[in-house]
Amino acid sequence: MAIVAVVTFLLKAVAFYKETIIAGSFGLDEVIDTFIIASLIPTFINSVFISSLTNLFIPNYIAELKNDGNKSSFQTIVFLITIGISIVSILISYFSIDFILDIIYPNQPEVNYQLVKNQLYIILPCLLFWGIESVMVGLLEVENRFLISTISGIFPLLTMILFLSCFLDTLGPMVLAYGTLAGTIIGFIFLSFVSIKYKILSIGKPVLNDNSRLMIRQLPPKVSSGFLSAMNNFIDQFFAGQLIVGSLAALSYANRIPAFGVAIVIMSLGNVLLPHFSRLVIEDLKKAYQYLFKILKWVFIVAFVATVMGIILSDWIVELWLERDQFTHDDTIKVSAIQQILFLNVPFYLCTLIIVKFLTTINKNSFMAWISLANLIINIILNVILIKHYGVFGLAMSTSLVFIISSCFYFGYTYKQYKKLI
């Protein structure tokens, strides 16, 4: 956990430097808004389908190894499903982009629509690479090679910084899309190399068995849960797209610091805990629950203290980080206020993510799908009410409230399951 936390912190430091360059280059310009919209569809597909499969793959793959099963066949099935989902998603996105834009980004100048589409066509191939990468990362984590799996995230960041520094004048508003594609390809090459070097990959004839069938049966509820959860972000982007130009960019920048803290904890804890929970659940389910509650207590306490400090220092952080060139002091005040609101959900969101990892290992995906549906409905209602009165700040309020309510649902359900064992 310590290794992953340190590496993640360093990666996020590089990511902040990248954001500083982007902010200085574009401010809250429409270029950022169009790039966010163009990235939204591939990111949505990746988080819903590919991430859902990866999270299911790890506990069932560990069960396969524990039972001395056919790991080559299991890996092949996962790779085939992942590649199939990626290709179908790319085709659907390509042919439906005009329809999607009419829904999530209406009443915009034609030049903005064309800019979104041009960037999307460059980013879409990343889906295939992201899918295969996610499986290789999962395999590395099962083998406890967390340093390698975590450090692979440096390549997209460094590539984007290189493109912004060297090709901004040449590529103009397309520089972010090209930087994303190039960084994804380089990261894929790195993961492929280390997976082959350490003999992580084992491809064979795909044959279904009990573990692979269980994984496939759990995929629909897990995908449903992921879809409904990701729709919250999709809905937020939709509502932000209806506001003044720069609202999407302001919301994106404001979420960077809270997301930074979440990413460090969930990557250092969550990525390690998923395979650890999977092994512990097989050995002693009651002990696994007790271990979960202990982690939740300490994570919430530490995150709460960090949240209070973040709210107090918000103005100073944004000013130091972003205020230069095209990013004005008025932009700083706006982003800081949104950031303070988003900080409020951090302790609750972290606990939710850890509980989700645990519930995935015990195949409680149907419950998570229902909770995700409830969260989506609550989010839409709160967005409609709060945006009417507070604009983009109301959107941030809605996001924090949904995370807080969701965390209470998840903890209550998990504790109820634990009480059945004692």
QUINORQUI-V917320 format. One record per backbone hydrogen bond with DSSP energy under -1.0 kcal/mol. NH is the residue of the N-H (numbers start at 1). CO is the residue of the C=O. If there is no record, write none. Layout:
BEGIN
NH|CO ; NH|CO
END
This chain:
BEGIN
5|1 ; 6|2 ; 7|3 ; 8|4 ; 9|5 ; 10|6 ; 11|7 ; 12|8 ; 13|9 ; 14|10 ; 15|11 ; 16|12 ; 17|13 ; 18|14 ; 19|15 ; 20|16 ; 21|17 ; 22|18 ; 23|19 ; 24|20 ; 25|21 ; 26|22 ; 27|23 ; 29|26 ; 33|29 ; 34|30 ; 35|31 ; 36|32 ; 37|33 ; 38|34 ; 39|35 ; 40|36 ; 43|39 ; 44|40 ; 45|41 ; 46|42 ; 47|43 ; 48|44 ; 49|45 ; 50|45 ; 51|46 ; 53|49 ; 54|50 ; 55|51 ; 56|52 ; 57|53 ; 58|54 ; 60|56 ; 61|57 ; 62|58 ; 63|59 ; 64|60 ; 65|61 ; 66|62 ; 67|63 ; 68|65 ; 69|64 ; 71|69 ; 74|70 ; 75|71 ; 76|72 ; 77|73 ; 78|74 ; 79|75 ; 80|76 ; 81|77 ; 82|78 ; 83|79 ; 84|80 ; 85|81 ; 86|82 ; 87|83 ; 88|84 ; 89|85 ; 90|86 ; 91|87 ; 92|88 ; 93|89 ; 94|90 ; 95|91 ; 96|92 ; 100|96 ; 101|97 ; 102|98 ; 104|100 ; 105|101 ; 113|109 ; 114|110 ; 115|111 ; 116|112 ; 117|113 ; 118|114 ; 119|115 ; 120|116 ; 121|117 ; 123|119 ; 124|120 ; 126|123 ; 127|124 ; 129|125 ; 130|126 ; 131|127 ; 132|128 ; 133|129 ; 134|130 ; 135|131 ; 136|132 ; 137|133 ; 138|134 ; 139|135 ; 140|136 ; 141|137 ; 142|138 ; 143|139 ; 144|141 ; 145|140 ; 149|145 ; 150|146 ; 151|147 ; 152|148 ; 153|150 ; 154|151 ; 158|154 ; 159|155 ; 160|156 ; 161|157 ; 162|158 ; 163|159 ; 164|160 ; 165|161 ; 166|162 ; 167|163 ; 171|167 ; 172|168 ; 174|171 ; 175|172 ; 178|174 ; 179|175 ; 180|176 ; 181|177 ; 182|178 ; 183|179 ; 184|180 ; 185|181 ; 186|182 ; 187|183 ; 188|184 ; 189|185 ; 190|186 ; 191|187 ; 192|188 ; 193|189 ; 194|190 ; 195|191 ; 196|192 ; 197|193 ; 198|194 ; 200|195 ; 204|72 ; 213|209 ; 214|210 ; 215|211 ; 216|212 ; 217|213 ; 218|214 ; 222|218 ; 223|219 ; 224|220 ; 225|221 ; 226|222 ; 227|223 ; 228|224 ; 229|225 ; 230|226 ; 231|227 ; 234|230 ; 235|231 ; 236|232 ; 237|233 ; 238|234 ; 239|235 ; 240|236 ; 241|237 ; 243|240 ; 247|244 ; 250|246 ; 251|247 ; 252|248 ; 253|249 ; 254|250 ; 255|251 ; 256|253 ; 259|255 ; 260|256 ; 261|257 ; 262|258 ; 263|259 ; 264|260 ; 265|261 ; 266|262 ; 267|263 ; 268|264 ; 269|265 ; 271|266 ; 273|269 ; 274|270 ; 276|272 ; 277|273 ; 278|274 ; 279|275 ; 280|276 ; 281|277 ; 282|278 ; 283|279 ; 284|280 ; 288|284 ; 289|285 ; 290|286 ; 291|287 ; 292|288 ; 293|289 ; 294|290 ; 295|291 ; 296|292 ; 297|293 ; 298|294 ; 299|295 ; 300|296 ; 301|297 ; 302|298 ; 303|299 ; 304|300 ; 305|301 ; 306|302 ; 307|303 ; 308|304 ; 309|305 ; 310|306 ; 311|307 ; 312|308 ; 313|309 ; 317|313 ; 318|314 ; 319|315 ; 320|316 ; 321|317 ; 322|318 ; 324|322 ; 327|324 ; 332|328 ; 333|329 ; 334|330 ; 335|331 ; 336|332 ; 337|333 ; 338|334 ; 339|335 ; 340|336 ; 341|337 ; 342|338 ; 343|339 ; 345|342 ; 346|343 ; 349|345 ; 350|346 ; 351|347 ; 352|348 ; 353|349 ; 354|350 ; 355|351 ; 356|352 ; 357|353 ; 358|354 ; 359|355 ; 360|356 ; 361|357 ; 362|358 ; 363|360 ; 364|359 ; 368|364 ; 369|365 ; 370|366 ; 371|367 ; 372|368 ; 373|369 ; 374|370 ; 375|371 ; 376|372 ; 377|373 ; 378|374 ; 379|375 ; 380|376 ; 381|377 ; 382|378 ; 383|379 ; 384|380 ; 385|381 ; 386|382 ; 387|383 ; 390|386 ; 391|387 ; 393|390 ; 395|391 ; 396|392 ; 397|393 ; 398|394 ; 399|395 ; 400|396 ; 401|397 ; 402|398 ; 403|399 ; 404|400 ; 405|401 ; 406|402 ; 407|403 ; 408|404 ; 409|405 ; 410|406 ; 411|407 ; 412|408 ; 413|409 ; 414|410 ; 415|411 ; 416|412 ; 417|413 ; 418|414 ; 419|415 ; 421|418
END
